[in-house]
Amino acid sequence: MKNIICLFCLVTLFSCKEEKEKAVESLEDRARRIHEKTITIDTHIDINVKNFTDSLNYSQRLNTQVDLPKMQEGGLDVAWLIVYTGQDSLNPDGYTKAKANAMAKFDAIHRLCEKIAPEKIGLALTSNDVRRLYAEGKKVAMIGVENAYPMGEDLSSFKKYHELGARYISLAHNGHSQFSDSHTGEVDDLWLHNGLSDLGKEAVKEMNRLGIMIDVSHTSKEAMKQMVVLSKAPIIASHSSARAVCDHSRNLDDEQLKLIKENGGVVQTVALDAYLKAEKHAKRVAFMEAIHQKVVDSLGLHSQLDTLDNGQREAFFENHPKVMEIVKEMVSKIKDVSPAVNVSDFVDHIDYMVDFMGIDYVGISSDFDGGGGIEGWSDASETFNVTLELVKRGYTENEIAQLWGGNLLRVLDEVQKTAKELSQS
């Protein structure tokens, strides 16, 4: 009896000690604990093929917002690397040039995972692949395609892209494509298809058949609505925020958010300042414009992104990190700086969409190396700050896991399940 009482006392003592330690856990310690055990997924990171060579690659610390050292430092586990091609003329010559660009980016991603650093990062095609690679201690690459323009009018290209690893595809970017109208049509209310073209409607069916997630970021609202009706599987917005919080054509309004919830999809909130807080961003831009222009001029670069051709755009993004580093140094020496859009502003969008749609339909993306990045999450090394802000807002460990990728993987599973069912019908 005495031994039983002693054992009970010891159990009680250790239990009280654990409760006490848990009670005194700081908010930051709790955030770090959650961050370290959560699979973190960023669904939109642009790439430059020049950073995927034997001598210059992601295994090194590059002058980019994302590389393997920065992912390791920030605890970013899964990077959706993007096969992006800018819009050009809707003709065979344009399609041919774009196809070469797309194939080069597919090749770069495979080279990273299979030849450059296979011991550090692997390519995932399914949610099981993600979890397996994560368990092996590796970083994970997945492939998204931003703009189906390079496919021309050949629907068999979707199968080719799927074989190369593409697990989401958007049908348009900044400009109407042969498949879909773009959000850019809002500027002058000029549309090419009034939503999807007939080819675009067939593309939706083909992506359902193959198990490719349909991405509605950059498409017009009407095109997005038509995709929801046509798709037999959930859709995603790979990098878009809430229009009710920031009125930008790249964001989704309440009607669109409701449709995605009903569809069972997910909206990946994007950390791009212009899409998060318009007035604050405008003030910051006005303040920074002269400094930025001075740096750009000193380097002999162009600064108006929307006016650049594909070659100039590539040079812009290649030099963007260098430009921003110089600007950052100059700003640090100035008093009374206009505040930048930050992680708190980013999570305001997450809060809004979680309140409006529910926790099951919201995720996270950066658009790093493609214009994204905010104060507090300026590159992959600062990824923890997003988790910290979510903990500050009262999100639970399970909710944070959903936001950081659980919801996205759930959609991927459902899309692939739908494809399997369609193949058996």
C-alpha positions in Angstrom: 0.0 0.0 0.0 2.9 2.3 0.9 4.5 1.6 -2.5 1.3 2.4 -4.3 0.9 5.7 -2.5 4.6 6.6 -3.3 4.0 5.8 -7.0 0.8 7.9 -7.0 2.7 10.8 -5.5 5.5 10.5 -8.1 3.0 10.4 -11.0 1.2 13.4 -9.5 4.5 15.2 -9.0 5.6 14.7 -12.6 2.2 15.5 -14.0 2.1 18.8 -12.1 5.6 19.6 -13.3 4.6 19.0 -16.9 1.5 21.2 -16.5 3.6 23.9 -14.9 6.2 23.8 -17.7 3.4 23.9 -20.2 1.8 26.8 -18.4 5.0 28.9 -18.5 5.7 28.1 -22.2 6.1 31.5 -23.9 4.0 32.4 -26.9 7.1 32.3 -29.1 8.2 28.9 -27.7 4.8 27.6 -28.4 4.9 29.0 -32.0 8.3 27.4 -32.6 7.1 24.0 -31.3 4.1 24.1 -33.6 6.2 25.3 -36.5 8.8 22.6 -36.1 6.2 19.8 -36.2 4.0 21.2 -39.0 4.5 20.5 -42.7 4.7 24.0 -44.1 3.7 24.4 -47.8 4.1 27.5 -50.0 2.1 27.1 -53.2 3.7 29.7 -55.4 7.4 30.4 -55.9 8.8 31.6 -59.2 12.1 30.3 -60.6 14.8 31.4 -63.0 16.5 28.6 -64.9 19.9 30.3 -64.4 19.7 29.3 -60.8 19.6 25.6 -61.6 23.1 24.9 -63.0 26.0 22.9 -61.6 27.8 26.1 -60.5 24.8 28.2 -59.4 21.8 26.4 -57.8 19.4 26.2 -54.9 21.7 24.1 -52.7 23.7 27.4 -52.2 22.7 30.7 -50.6 21.6 32.7 -53.7 20.5 36.3 -54.3 16.9 35.0 -54.3 14.0 34.9 -51.9 14.0 31.1 -51.9 16.8 28.5 -51.8 17.5 25.4 -49.7 19.5 27.2 -47.0 16.7 29.8 -46.6 14.1 27.1 -46.5 16.1 25.3 -43.8 16.5 28.4 -41.7 12.8 29.4 -41.9 11.3 25.9 -41.6 9.7 26.0 -45.0 9.2 22.4 -46.0 7.4 22.3 -49.3 8.0 24.7 -52.2 5.7 24.7 -55.2 8.1 25.8 -58.0 6.4 27.5 -60.8 6.6 26.9 -64.6 5.6 30.4 -65.6 5.4 31.8 -69.1 4.3 35.4 -69.9 1.5 36.1 -72.3 2.3 36.7 -76.0 0.4 36.5 -79.3 -2.2 33.8 -79.7 -0.5 32.2 -82.7 1.8 29.2 -83.4 5.0 31.2 -83.2 4.1 32.6 -79.8 3.1 29.1 -78.5 6.4 27.6 -79.8 8.6 30.1 -78.0 6.6 29.8 -74.8 6.8 26.0 -75.0 10.6 26.2 -75.0 10.5 28.4 -71.9 8.1 26.1 -70.1 10.2 22.9 -70.9 13.4 24.7 -69.7 11.7 25.3 -66.3 10.4 21.7 -66.0 13.9 20.5 -66.7 15.4 22.9 -64.1 13.2 21.6 -61.4 13.9 17.9 -62.2 17.6 18.7 -62.4 17.5 20.1 -58.9 15.7 17.1 -57.4 17.5 14.4 -59.4 21.0 15.6 -60.1 22.0 18.7 -58.2 20.7 18.0 -54.7 18.7 14.7 -54.5 19.9 14.1 -51.0 18.4 17.4 -49.9 15.2 17.8 -51.9 12.8 15.5 -53.7 9.9 15.9 -56.2 6.5 15.1 -54.8 3.5 14.1 -57.0 1.1 13.1 -54.2 0.4 14.0 -50.6 2.0 10.6 -49.6 5.1 11.7 -51.4 5.1 14.9 -49.4 4.9 13.1 -46.1 7.4 10.5 -47.1 10.1 13.1 -48.1 9.3 15.1 -45.0 9.8 12.1 -42.8 13.1 11.4 -44.6 14.3 14.9 -43.5 14.3 16.3 -47.1 12.8 19.5 -48.5 10.0 18.9 -51.0 9.5 20.4 -54.5 6.1 20.3 -56.3 5.3 21.8 -59.7 2.6 24.3 -60.6 2.1 25.8 -64.0 1.2 29.5 -64.2 -0.5 30.0 -67.6 -1.4 27.2 -69.9 -0.5 29.5 -72.9 2.6 27.4 -73.9 0.4 24.4 -74.6 -1.0 26.1 -77.7 -4.2 24.5 -78.8 -3.0 20.9 -78.2 -5.0 19.4 -75.3 -2.6 16.4 -75.2 0.0 18.8 -73.7 -1.9 18.6 -70.4 -1.0 14.9 -70.2 2.6 15.7 -71.0 2.7 18.4 -68.3 1.2 16.0 -65.8 3.8 13.4 -66.7 6.5 16.0 -66.0 5.0 16.6 -62.5 2.6 19.4 -62.9 -0.1 19.1 -60.2 -1.8 22.4 -60.7 -2.3 24.6 -63.8 -3.9 28.0 -64.4 -5.4 28.7 -67.7 -4.4 32.4 -68.0 -2.1 35.0 -66.6 -1.9 38.7 -67.2 -3.7 38.7 -70.6 -6.4 36.7 -72.2 -5.2 33.3 -73.4 -6.5 30.8 -75.9 -8.2 29.0 -72.9 -9.5 31.8 -70.6 -10.1 35.4 -70.0 -7.7 37.1 -67.5 -8.5 39.3 -64.5 -6.8 42.1 -66.5 -9.9 42.5 -68.6 -11.4 44.5 -65.8 -9.3 47.5 -66.7 -11.2 48.3 -69.9 -14.1 45.7 -69.6 -12.8 44.0 -72.8 -13.1 40.2 -72.9 -12.0 37.6 -75.5 -14.2 34.7 -74.5 -16.6 36.0 -71.8 -15.1 33.5 -69.5 -13.7 30.3 -70.9 -13.3 29.5 -74.6 -14.5 26.1 -75.9 -10.9 25.0 -75.7 -10.8 26.1 -72.1 -13.9 24.1 -71.2 -12.3 21.0 -72.7 -9.1 21.8 -70.7 -11.1 21.8 -67.4 -12.4 18.3 -68.3 -8.9 17.1 -69.2 -7.4 18.4 -65.9 -10.2 16.6 -64.0 -9.4 13.4 -66.0 -5.7 13.6 -65.3 -5.8 14.6 -61.6 -4.5 18.2 -62.0 -5.7 20.9 -59.7 -7.4 23.8 -61.5 -5.9 27.1 -60.4 -8.2 30.2 -60.8 -5.7 32.8 -59.7 -5.3 35.3 -62.6 -8.4 34.2 -64.4 -11.4 36.5 -64.8 -14.3 36.1 -62.4 -16.6 34.8 -65.1 -14.0 32.2 -66.2 -13.6 31.2 -62.5 -17.4 30.8 -62.1 -17.6 28.6 -65.2 -14.7 26.4 -64.0 -16.6 25.8 -60.7 -19.7 24.7 -62.7 -17.7 22.5 -65.1 -15.2 20.9 -62.7 -16.0 17.6 -61.1 -13.2 18.2 -58.5 -12.3 21.0 -56.1 -10.4 23.9 -57.5 -7.8 26.2 -56.0 -6.6 29.7 -56.1 -2.8 29.2 -55.8 -2.0 32.8 -54.8 -4.9 35.2 -54.2 -6.3 37.1 -51.2 -9.6 38.6 -50.1 -11.1 41.4 -52.2 -13.3 42.6 -49.4 -10.1 43.4 -47.5 -8.2 44.8 -50.5 -10.0 45.7 -53.7 -7.7 44.4 -56.4 -8.7 42.4 -59.4 -6.2 39.7 -58.4 -8.2 39.0 -55.2 -11.4 37.0 -54.8 -14.6 38.7 -53.8 -17.1 37.2 -51.4 -19.1 35.5 -54.1 -16.0 33.8 -55.4 -15.0 32.7 -51.9 -18.4 31.3 -51.3 -18.2 29.3 -54.6 -14.8 27.9 -53.6 -16.1 26.8 -50.3 -19.2 25.1 -51.8 -16.8 23.5 -54.4 -14.6 22.2 -51.5 -11.5 24.0 -52.8 -8.9 26.2 -51.1 -7.7 29.8 -51.4 -4.0 30.2 -50.8 -3.6 33.7 -49.3 -0.8 35.5 -51.0 1.9 37.6 -49.3 2.1 40.3 -52.0 1.8 43.8 -50.6 -0.3 45.4 -53.4 -2.9 42.7 -52.8 -3.0 43.0 -49.0 -3.5 46.6 -48.0 -3.9 49.1 -50.8 -3.8 52.5 -48.9 -0.8 51.5 -46.8 1.0 50.1 -49.8 0.3 53.2 -51.8 1.9 55.4 -49.2 4.8 53.1 -48.9 5.2 53.1 -52.7 5.1 56.8 -52.9 7.9 57.0 -50.3 10.0 54.3 -51.8 9.6 55.2 -55.5 12.4 57.8 -55.6 14.8 55.6 -53.7 14.0 52.5 -55.8 14.2 54.5 -59.1 17.6 55.8 -58.1 18.9 52.3 -57.5 17.4 50.9 -60.7 18.9 53.8 -62.7 22.3 53.2 -61.2 22.1 49.6 -62.3 20.8 50.4 -65.8 17.6 48.4 -65.3 13.9 49.0 -66.2 11.4 49.6 -63.4 7.9 49.4 -64.9 7.2 45.6 -64.8 3.9 45.8 -66.7 5.7 47.3 -69.7 8.5 44.8 -70.0 8.8 42.1 -72.6 9.7 38.6 -71.6 13.5 39.1 -71.7 13.3 42.4 -69.7 11.0 40.8 -67.2 13.4 37.9 -66.7 16.2 40.5 -66.1 14.0 42.4 -63.7 13.4 39.3 -61.5 17.0 38.2 -61.7 18.1 41.6 -60.4 15.2 42.2 -58.0 16.8 40.8 -54.9 20.0 42.8 -55.4 17.9 46.0 -56.0 15.8 45.4 -52.9 18.9 44.8 -50.7 20.4 48.1 -51.8 17.1 49.9 -51.2 16.7 48.3 -47.8 20.2 49.6 -46.8 19.3 53.1 -47.9 16.0 53.1 -46.1 17.6 51.9 -42.9 19.4 55.2 -42.7 16.3 57.3 -43.1 14.0 58.5 -40.2 10.2 58.6 -40.4 9.8 55.8 -43.0 6.3 55.0 -44.2 5.4 51.6 -42.7 5.5 48.6 -45.1 2.7 46.0 -45.5 3.6 43.3 -43.1 2.8 39.8 -41.7 0.0 41.2 -39.6 -1.7 42.6 -42.7 -1.2 39.3 -44.4 -2.9 37.4 -41.6 -5.8 39.9 -41.6 -6.7 38.3 -45.0 -6.4 34.8 -43.5 -8.7 35.9 -40.6 -11.3 37.3 -43.0 -11.4 34.2 -45.2 -11.4 31.8 -42.2 -14.3 33.8 -40.7 -16.2 33.9 -44.0 -15.4 30.4 -45.4 -14.2 28.3 -42.5 -10.8 27.0 -41.6 -11.0 24.1 -44.1 -10.7 26.3 -47.2 -7.8 28.7 -46.6 -4.0 28.3 -47.1 -0.8 30.2 -47.5 1.5 31.3 -50.4 4.2 33.9 -50.9 4.7 34.5 -54.7 8.4 34.8 -53.8 10.8 35.6 -56.6 7.7 36.8 -58.6 6.9 40.0 -56.8 5.8 38.6 -53.4 7.3 39.3 -50.0 6.3 41.5 -47.1 7.9 42.9 -44.0 8.4 40.0 -41.7 8.1 37.4 -44.5 10.5 38.9 -47.0 12.1 35.5 -47.9 11.9 31.8 -47.0 14.2 32.3 -44.0 11.4 34.3 -42.2 8.7 31.7 -42.7 8.4 31.1 -38.9 7.0 34.7 -38.5 3.8 33.6 -40.2 3.3 30.8 -37.7 4.1 33.2 -34.8 1.4 35.7 -36.0 -1.1 32.9 -36.3 -0.4 31.8 -32.7 -0.8 35.4 -31.6 -4.2 35.4 -33.2 -5.3 32.4 -31.3 -5.2 29.7 -34.0 -4.8 26.2 -32.6 -2.0 23.7 -33.6 -4.4 21.8 -35.8 -5.8 24.9 -37.5 -2.2 26.1 -38.2 -1.4 22.7 -39.7 -4.5 23.1 -42.0 -3.5 26.5 -43.1 0.1 25.6 -43.7 -0.8 22.8 -46.1 -3.3 20.4 -44.7 -6.1 21.9 -46.7 -4.1 22.0 -49.9 -3.1 18.4 -49.6 -6.7 17.4 -48.9 -7.8 19.1 -52.2 -4.9 17.4 -54.1 -6.1 14.0 -52.7 -9.7 14.7 -53.8 -8.6 15.8 -57.3 -6.6 12.7 -57.8 -9.4 10.5 -56.4 -11.8 12.1 -58.8 -9.4 11.3 -61.7 -9.2 7.7 -60.6 -13.0 7.5 -60.5 -13.4 9.1 -63.9 -10.9 6.6 -65.4 -13.0 3.7 -64.0 -16.4 5.0 -65.3 
